[in-house]
Every structure is written in structure tokens, then in C-alpha cells.
Amino acid sequence: MLVIRAPGVYAPQGDTELLVACLRRERLDGASRVLDLGTGTGAVALAAARSGARVTAVDLSARAVLTAWLNTRLHRRRVELRHGDLTGPVAGRRFDLVASNPPYVPAEGPAGSPGRGPALAWDAGRDGRLVLDRLCREAPRLLTDGGVLLVVQSSLAGVPATLAALRGAGLRAAVVARRRQAFGPVMTARAGLCERLGLIGVGVREEELVVVRGVRTR
């Protein structure tokens, strides 16, 4: 699917493709309420909207929200767009499906320090879990009974931690898709850091992307 990407907005890549492929396997129709957290260009939101679902998309970057708006017009799809921090703009609402491609790349800098500018879309603290941990705490509260959460991340950012957190929040969680790929430009630039942190072996330049699916059971 062709989308416009403004400078500084995360370009759809392998993780986006993997997440969209999993989303398309879900049963969505005109009555379904879908939330895309960290929408970027809006690619995932548009994929959900093609099913006829009622879609809301959120991003912390005002530039990303504008880009997603342009893409909804380009593809003639209706998506409610919200600017804000993760689940804040939709607090108190409930969704049948929540999808997210959050930042998960390990980064230099103080613990708990988010990225800035374009790096906001991928920098996620020293262990890559700065946003993932928040997502695992906050997103389950937005799900209807039987609602589904789909999260894509790198294996370098602690998949067992994601599974444990979601199960602790009352979701039935499992890895439902995997994809190995060579490092892109961002991960290549961080390879030395990942080696020092023990996340990869010396000379390793590939990662496994996974989609974790959680279902609200209580």
C-alpha cells in the first residue's frame, strides 16, 4: 500500500508488514472498534479501515498525525486521529482490537530517556523497553472482553518480558508471527551498543521480529 511519508516520520518497514499481516487475520467488520497506537504514516490504521472497522489512531508526533491524515485522504478511508502520548488521548474508551508498533530499539543515554525528533519513533531506552513496558501496562485496560492486542517488537527487546507482563495483566498471550531480517540503518548504527549490552553476539547483524497477540480473558 502506497503511503506518503513526511521527513521525520517512521517509514513502514518489515515490522509494519508483519503487524499488518497479523491484523488481517483478525475478524473485523463494521462493528469493530480498532485502535492503532503510534500510527506513524497511518499504514496499520488504513489496513484496519479497509475491513470497514471504526478506527482510531494516536501518535505523539504532530508531524506523524498530519502525515496519517494525508494518507487517510489519499486512500479515502475514515480514521479518527488523535495527537498525544500513547493511551492518554483515548483514556476510558474500549476497543475490540489494539495494534501497536512501538519504539523498541536500544539507545544510549539515561535510563527512561525517550528519543527526540525522528528518533522518537524508535529509541526506547537502554533495554528497548521504555515504551513496551508502558504499553503492556496500559493497553490491556482499553480492551473489551475478548478484545485482542497485537504488538510487534524485536527479539532484542525482551519478548519473554512482554509475554509475562501481558499475562500478568489478565491477557492470554503468545507469539503468533516471526520474521528474521537483516539490520536496517538504525539497528546497524546501534550494533556496537547492542554488542556491549550483550543483546547480540559480535558481528551479528540480524534480528528476529515477532508479533505478540494478547486476548483479554478477564
Secondary structure, DSSP 8 states (H G I E B T S, - for coil): ------TTS----HHHHHHHHHHTTS---TT-EEEEES-TTSHHHHHHHTTT-EEEEEES-HHHHHHHHHHHHHTT--EEEEESSTTGGGTT--EEEEEE----B--SSSTT----GGGGGTB--TTS-HHHHHHHHHGGGGEEEEEEEEEEEEGGGTHHHHHHHHHHTTEEEEEEEEEEEE--HHHHHTHHHHHHTTSS-TT--EEEEEEEEEEE--
